[in-house]
Amino acid sequence: MSRVIETTEISKKYVMGSEIIHALKSISIQIDRGEYVAFMGPSGSGKSTLMNIVGCLDSPTSGRYVLNGHDVSDLTENELAEIRNKEIGFVFQTFNLLPRATALENVALPLVYAGYKGSEREDMAFAALEGVGLGERAYHKPNELSGGQRQRVAIARALVNNPSIILADEPTGNLDSKTSYDIMNLFAKLHDDGNTIIMVTHEEDISEYAHRVIRLRDGLIESDLANKHIRKAVPVQAV
């Protein structure tokens, strides 16, 4: 199994006036292709900072980060943006959909930046929507979709570029309990299909879908353990 993420003693500090905040302190993790990992920890533990660095939204202050064979520790903003578009599919708590664009247009957006032609973008976006059970909603706008359907559109957008990893930041945070479990069933199915998933969550029941849980506290790894009681996917139904 090939390694997709490797961090070596990465740290992150922020200077706020006269105060120095050490958000991460010497974090070393390895994640292989096909793993399903949850980052957990209380507020201020460093899990969001670690997610931002793993997602190439930020760079470490020190240490080394290799993503899918590329050392991304010291890249420029433009280089990080290119890596993000090519290697990472993002799913956010707030969906981050364009309100005036259709589901199809929202899903196709990463392909615009990747340089695909119009007809190819449409075909790939439609296939991604069908993959999450929303082919028949391709021409609906976000305000015509339920919360669960909007999150499915966001997941299709994350998948459309065939990224190295899917990075999900509190993906059920804005959903009710039933819809949350439907979305987590979808993530479980995506993992069964071979996708590498990294999820940030503070909810214990949601973390039970991950096969491995990395807990952070005060900028350090508190534990890194295999999940002994994994919630299994059930057949996905439209929500």
C-alpha positions as a Markdown table, in Angstrom:
| # | Residue | x | y | z |
|---|---|---|---|---|
| 1 | Met | 0.0 | 0.0 | 0.0 |
| 2 | Ser | 1.5 | 3.3 | -1.0 |
| 3 | Arg | 1.9 | 6.3 | 1.3 |
| 4 | Val | -0.2 | 9.3 | 0.5 |
| 5 | Ile | 0.6 | 11.6 | 3.5 |
| 6 | Glu | 3.7 | 11.8 | 5.6 |
| 7 | Thr | 4.5 | 14.6 | 8.0 |
| 8 | Thr | 7.8 | 14.7 | 9.9 |
| 9 | Glu | 8.0 | 16.8 | 13.0 |
| 10 | Ile | 5.8 | 19.6 | 11.6 |
| 11 | Ser | 5.0 | 22.6 | 13.8 |
| 12 | Lys | 2.9 | 25.7 | 13.4 |
| 13 | Lys | 3.2 | 28.9 | 15.4 |
| 14 | Tyr | 1.3 | 32.1 | 15.1 |
| 15 | Val | 2.4 | 35.5 | 16.4 |
| 16 | Met | -0.4 | 37.5 | 17.9 |
| 17 | Gly | 0.9 | 40.8 | 19.1 |
| 18 | Ser | 3.5 | 39.9 | 21.8 |
| 19 | Glu | 2.1 | 36.4 | 22.2 |
| 20 | Ile | 3.3 | 33.3 | 20.3 |
| 21 | Ile | 0.7 | 30.6 | 19.9 |
| 22 | His | 2.2 | 27.1 | 19.3 |
| 23 | Ala | -0.8 | 25.5 | 17.5 |
| 24 | Leu | 1.1 | 22.3 | 16.5 |
| 25 | Lys | 4.3 | 20.9 | 18.1 |
| 26 | Ser | 6.3 | 18.3 | 16.3 |
| 27 | Ile | 3.5 | 16.3 | 14.6 |
| 28 | Ser | 4.6 | 13.1 | 12.7 |
| 29 | Ile | 2.0 | 11.0 | 11.0 |
| 30 | Gln | 1.8 | 8.6 | 8.1 |
| 31 | Ile | -1.4 | 7.8 | 6.1 |
| 32 | Asp | -1.5 | 5.2 | 3.4 |
| 33 | Arg | -3.6 | 5.2 | 0.3 |
| 34 | Gly | -7.1 | 3.8 | 1.0 |
| 35 | Glu | -7.2 | 4.7 | 4.7 |
| 36 | Tyr | -10.1 | 6.3 | 6.4 |
| 37 | Val | -8.8 | 8.5 | 9.3 |
| 38 | Ala | -10.5 | 10.9 | 11.7 |
| 39 | Phe | -8.8 | 13.8 | 13.4 |
| 40 | Met | -10.4 | 14.5 | 16.7 |
| 41 | Gly | -9.7 | 16.8 | 19.7 |
| 42 | Pro | -11.2 | 19.6 | 21.8 |
| 43 | Ser | -11.2 | 23.2 | 20.7 |
| 44 | Gly | -7.7 | 24.5 | 20.6 |
| 45 | Ser | -6.1 | 21.0 | 20.2 |
| 46 | Gly | -4.6 | 21.8 | 16.8 |
| 47 | Lys | -6.9 | 19.5 | 14.7 |
| 48 | Ser | -8.0 | 22.4 | 12.4 |
| 49 | Thr | -4.5 | 23.6 | 12.0 |
| 50 | Leu | -3.4 | 20.1 | 11.1 |
| 51 | Met | -6.3 | 19.8 | 8.6 |
| 52 | Asn | -5.3 | 23.1 | 7.0 |
| 53 | Ile | -1.7 | 22.0 | 6.6 |
| 54 | Val | -2.7 | 18.5 | 5.3 |
| 55 | Gly | -5.1 | 20.3 | 2.9 |
| 56 | Cys | -2.4 | 22.6 | 1.6 |
| 57 | Leu | -4.4 | 25.6 | 2.9 |
| 58 | Asp | -1.5 | 26.6 | 5.1 |
| 59 | Ser | 2.2 | 25.7 | 5.5 |
| 60 | Pro | 4.1 | 24.4 | 8.5 |
| 61 | Thr | 6.4 | 26.7 | 10.4 |
| 62 | Ser | 9.0 | 23.9 | 10.5 |
| 63 | Gly | 9.2 | 20.2 | 9.6 |
| 64 | Arg | 8.4 | 18.4 | 6.4 |
| 65 | Tyr | 5.1 | 17.5 | 4.7 |
| 66 | Val | 5.1 | 15.1 | 1.7 |
| 67 | Leu | 1.8 | 14.6 | -0.1 |
| 68 | Asn | 1.6 | 11.8 | -2.7 |
| 69 | Gly | 5.3 | 12.0 | -3.3 |
| 70 | His | 5.5 | 15.8 | -3.5 |
| 71 | Asp | 7.3 | 17.8 | -0.7 |
| 72 | Val | 4.8 | 20.6 | -0.2 |
| 73 | Ser | 6.4 | 22.1 | 3.0 |
| 74 | Asp | 7.8 | 25.3 | 1.4 |
| 75 | Leu | 5.6 | 25.9 | -1.7 |
| 76 | Thr | 4.3 | 29.3 | -2.7 |
| 77 | Glu | 0.6 | 30.2 | -2.5 |
| 78 | Asn | 0.2 | 29.6 | -6.3 |
| 79 | Glu | 2.0 | 26.2 | -6.1 |
| 80 | Leu | -0.2 | 25.2 | -3.1 |
| 81 | Ala | -3.3 | 26.1 | -5.0 |
| 82 | Glu | -2.3 | 23.9 | -7.9 |
| 83 | Ile | -1.6 | 21.0 | -5.6 |
| 84 | Arg | -4.9 | 21.5 | -3.8 |
| 85 | Asn | -6.8 | 21.4 | -7.1 |
| 86 | Lys | -5.0 | 18.3 | -8.3 |
| 87 | Glu | -4.6 | 16.2 | -5.1 |
| 88 | Ile | -7.3 | 17.1 | -2.7 |
| 89 | Gly | -11.1 | 17.0 | -2.7 |
| 90 | Phe | -12.7 | 19.2 | 0.0 |
| 91 | Val | -16.0 | 18.7 | 1.7 |
| 92 | Phe | -17.0 | 21.5 | 4.1 |
| 93 | Gln | -19.5 | 21.8 | 6.9 |
| 94 | Thr | -21.2 | 24.8 | 5.1 |
| 95 | Phe | -21.2 | 23.0 | 1.7 |
| 96 | Asn | -19.6 | 26.1 | 0.0 |
| 97 | Leu | -21.8 | 25.9 | -3.1 |
| 98 | Leu | -22.3 | 28.8 | -5.5 |
| 99 | Pro | -26.0 | 29.7 | -4.9 |
| 100 | Arg | -26.8 | 30.8 | -8.5 |
| 101 | Ala | -25.1 | 27.8 | -10.2 |
| 102 | Thr | -26.8 | 24.4 | -10.8 |
| 103 | Ala | -25.5 | 21.3 | -9.0 |
| 104 | Leu | -23.8 | 20.3 | -12.3 |
| 105 | Glu | -22.0 | 23.6 | -12.6 |
| 106 | Asn | -20.9 | 23.5 | -8.9 |
| 107 | Val | -19.5 | 20.0 | -9.4 |
| 108 | Ala | -17.7 | 21.0 | -12.6 |
| 109 | Leu | -16.0 | 24.0 | -11.0 |
| 110 | Pro | -12.7 | 22.2 | -10.1 |
| 111 | Leu | -12.5 | 20.9 | -13.7 |
| 112 | Val | -12.5 | 24.5 | -15.0 |
| 113 | Tyr | -9.3 | 25.2 | -13.0 |
| 114 | Ala | -7.8 | 21.9 | -14.1 |
| 115 | Gly | -8.3 | 22.9 | -17.8 |
| 116 | Tyr | -10.9 | 20.4 | -19.0 |
| 117 | Lys | -13.0 | 21.3 | -22.0 |
| 118 | Gly | -16.7 | 22.1 | -21.6 |
| 119 | Ser | -18.3 | 18.9 | -22.8 |
| 120 | Glu | -15.8 | 16.8 | -20.9 |
| 121 | Arg | -16.4 | 18.8 | -17.7 |
| 122 | Glu | -20.2 | 18.2 | -18.1 |
| 123 | Asp | -19.8 | 14.5 | -18.6 |
| 124 | Met | -17.4 | 14.1 | -15.6 |
| 125 | Ala | -19.6 | 16.2 | -13.4 |
| 126 | Phe | -22.8 | 14.3 | -14.3 |
| 127 | Ala | -21.0 | 11.0 | -13.6 |
| 128 | Ala | -19.9 | 12.3 | -10.2 |
| 129 | Leu | -23.5 | 13.4 | -9.4 |
| 130 | Glu | -24.8 | 10.0 | -10.4 |
| 131 | Gly | -22.2 | 8.4 | -8.2 |
| 132 | Val | -23.7 | 10.1 | -5.1 |
| 133 | Gly | -27.3 | 9.4 | -6.2 |
| 134 | Leu | -28.1 | 12.9 | -7.5 |
| 135 | Gly | -28.1 | 12.5 | -11.3 |
| 136 | Glu | -31.8 | 13.6 | -11.5 |
| 137 | Arg | -31.0 | 16.8 | -9.6 |
| 138 | Ala | -28.2 | 17.9 | -11.9 |
| 139 | Tyr | -30.0 | 21.1 | -13.0 |
| 140 | His | -31.3 | 22.2 | -9.6 |
| 141 | Lys | -29.8 | 25.1 | -7.7 |
| 142 | Pro | -28.7 | 24.8 | -4.1 |
| 143 | Asn | -31.9 | 26.5 | -2.7 |
| 144 | Glu | -33.9 | 23.8 | -4.5 |
| 145 | Leu | -32.1 | 21.0 | -2.6 |
| 146 | Ser | -32.2 | 19.7 | 0.9 |
| 147 | Gly | -29.2 | 20.0 | 3.3 |
| 148 | Gly | -28.3 | 16.3 | 2.6 |
| 149 | Gln | -28.6 | 16.8 | -1.1 |
| 150 | Arg | -26.4 | 19.9 | -1.0 |
| 151 | Gln | -23.7 | 17.9 | 0.9 |
| 152 | Arg | -23.9 | 15.2 | -1.7 |
| 153 | Val | -23.3 | 17.9 | -4.4 |
| 154 | Ala | -20.3 | 19.0 | -2.3 |
| 155 | Ile | -19.0 | 15.4 | -2.1 |
| 156 | Ala | -19.5 | 14.9 | -5.9 |
| 157 | Arg | -17.5 | 18.1 | -6.4 |
| 158 | Ala | -14.7 | 16.7 | -4.1 |
| 159 | Leu | -14.6 | 13.5 | -6.1 |
| 160 | Val | -14.8 | 14.8 | -9.7 |
| 161 | Asn | -11.1 | 15.4 | -10.1 |
| 162 | Asn | -10.2 | 12.0 | -8.8 |
| 163 | Pro | -8.1 | 13.4 | -6.0 |
| 164 | Ser | -5.5 | 11.6 | -3.9 |
| 165 | Ile | -7.5 | 12.3 | -0.7 |
| 166 | Ile | -10.9 | 13.5 | 0.3 |
| 167 | Leu | -10.7 | 16.0 | 3.2 |
| 168 | Ala | -13.9 | 16.4 | 5.1 |
| 169 | Asp | -14.2 | 19.2 | 7.7 |
| 170 | Glu | -17.1 | 18.5 | 10.1 |
| 171 | Pro | -19.1 | 17.2 | 7.1 |
| 172 | Thr | -22.3 | 16.6 | 9.2 |
| 173 | Gly | -22.1 | 19.7 | 11.3 |
| 174 | Asn | -25.1 | 21.4 | 9.6 |
| 175 | Leu | -27.2 | 18.3 | 9.2 |
| 176 | Asp | -29.8 | 16.6 | 11.4 |
| 177 | Ser | -29.1 | 13.2 | 12.8 |
| 178 | Lys | -30.8 | 11.0 | 10.2 |
| 179 | Thr | -29.2 | 13.0 | 7.3 |
| 180 | Ser | -25.8 | 12.9 | 9.0 |
| 181 | Tyr | -25.9 | 9.1 | 9.1 |
| 182 | Asp | -27.0 | 8.9 | 5.5 |
| 183 | Ile | -24.0 | 11.1 | 4.5 |
| 184 | Met | -21.7 | 9.0 | 6.6 |
| 185 | Asn | -23.0 | 5.9 | 4.9 |
| 186 | Leu | -22.0 | 7.5 | 1.7 |
| 187 | Phe | -18.5 | 8.2 | 3.0 |
| 188 | Ala | -18.2 | 4.6 | 4.1 |
| 189 | Lys | -19.2 | 3.5 | 0.6 |
| 190 | Leu | -16.7 | 5.8 | -1.0 |
| 191 | His | -14.0 | 4.3 | 1.3 |
| 192 | Asp | -15.1 | 0.8 | 0.3 |
| 193 | Asp | -14.6 | 1.9 | -3.3 |
| 194 | Gly | -11.0 | 2.7 | -2.6 |
| 195 | Asn | -11.0 | 6.4 | -1.7 |
| 196 | Thr | -8.6 | 7.8 | 0.9 |
| 197 | Ile | -10.7 | 9.9 | 3.4 |
| 198 | Ile | -9.5 | 12.2 | 6.2 |
| 199 | Met | -12.3 | 13.6 | 8.3 |
| 200 | Val | -12.2 | 16.3 | 11.1 |
| 201 | Thr | -14.9 | 15.9 | 13.6 |
| 202 | His | -15.7 | 16.5 | 17.3 |
| 203 | Glu | -18.6 | 14.0 | 17.3 |
| 204 | Glu | -17.7 | 10.5 | 18.7 |
| 205 | Asp | -20.5 | 8.7 | 16.8 |
| 206 | Ile | -19.4 | 10.2 | 13.5 |
| 207 | Ser | -15.7 | 9.2 | 14.2 |
| 208 | Glu | -16.9 | 5.6 | 14.5 |
| 209 | Tyr | -17.1 | 5.4 | 10.7 |
| 210 | Ala | -13.4 | 6.0 | 10.4 |
| 211 | His | -11.0 | 3.0 | 10.6 |
| 212 | Arg | -8.4 | 5.0 | 12.5 |
| 213 | Val | -8.7 | 7.9 | 14.9 |
| 214 | Ile | -5.9 | 10.4 | 15.6 |
| 215 | Arg | -6.6 | 12.5 | 18.7 |
| 216 | Leu | -4.8 | 15.8 | 19.3 |
| 217 | Arg | -4.5 | 17.8 | 22.5 |
| 218 | Asp | -2.4 | 21.0 | 23.0 |
| 219 | Gly | -0.8 | 20.7 | 19.6 |
| 220 | Leu | 0.4 | 17.2 | 20.2 |
| 221 | Ile | -0.8 | 13.7 | 19.2 |
| 222 | Glu | -2.5 | 12.2 | 22.2 |
| 223 | Ser | -3.3 | 8.9 | 20.6 |
| 224 | Asp | -3.3 | 7.2 | 17.2 |
| 225 | Leu | -5.4 | 4.1 | 17.3 |
| 226 | Ala | -7.3 | 1.7 | 15.0 |
| 227 | Asn | -11.0 | 1.9 | 15.5 |
| 228 | Lys | -12.3 | -1.4 | 17.0 |
| 229 | His | -16.0 | -0.8 | 16.4 |
| 230 | Ile | -16.4 | 0.6 | 12.9 |
| 231 | Arg | -19.9 | 1.5 | 11.8 |
| 232 | Lys | -20.6 | -0.2 | 8.5 |
| 233 | Ala | -22.2 | 1.3 | 5.4 |
| 234 | Val | -25.7 | 0.4 | 4.5 |
| 235 | Pro | -27.2 | 0.9 | 1.0 |
| 236 | Val | -27.2 | 4.6 | 0.1 |
| 237 | Gln | -30.5 | 6.3 | -0.3 |
| 238 | Ala | -31.3 | 9.8 | -1.6 |
| 239 | Val | -31.7 | 12.4 | 1.1 |
